[in-house]
Amino acid sequence: MQNIERAISALRAGRLVMIYDGDDREAEVDFVIRADVVDPATVRWLRENAGGLLCFATTREIGKILGLEFLSEYYKRRGFHSTAPYGDEPAFMGYVNHIKTKTGVRDSDKALTIRELAKVVELALKDPEEAREAFRRQFYLPGHVPVLGGRIGERWGHTELSLILARAAGLPPAVVIIEILGRHTEAMPVDEARELAKSLDIPLITTEDIKALI
């Protein structure tokens, strides 16, 4: 339990955590951080040291409050296949930019969009109608920050794992996740990721660690 406690403390303090989803799923390690502390330097560091897709994760309930739906449902209605090779439907609910961004793709733009999304999530926990209106006013779609909706209890991807960790830390469901690729054309092997975690003094936890919190 010491490692999971380190991870909870790190996330609460606005530091990075690494989560491995397991050999039988994506077999990937993601960096995770609470969304409200993300600044342009954070985005740049993640871009340079992770290399995967930077995503904002919240719960599906919050996503629906904001007026979003799972894109898998949208595409299934049009006859497209929407199940990933590991058996889950993807968690994507939309791609957004804040209205004050320049192009949306720059590190400063993504940081702004992420922090403002975190504010809307906190508002949704207090006043769903006002949050939906704020989201409609302050963001445009499509954009450059994917919004993921966690199906907690039904799916065990990095989206859900990071949100369970946030809940254990007493934080709102608003986190950023990104796959660690490093120098590889595939995901960074977990043994290498463990060495990276050790060198950076970042706690690395697994699906089994997080399931123990439930």
Secondary structure, 3 states (H helix, E strand, C coil): CHHHHHHHHHHHCCCCEEEECCCCCCCCEEEEEEHHHCCHHHHHHHHHHCECCCEEEEEHHHHHHCCCCCHHHHHHCCCCCCCCCCCCCCCEEEEEEECCCCCCCCHHHHHHHHHHHHHHHHHHHHCHHHHHHHHHHHEEEEEEEEEEEECECCECCHHHHHHHHHHHCCCCCCEEEEEECCCCCCCCCHHHHHHHHHHHCCCEEEHHHHHCCC
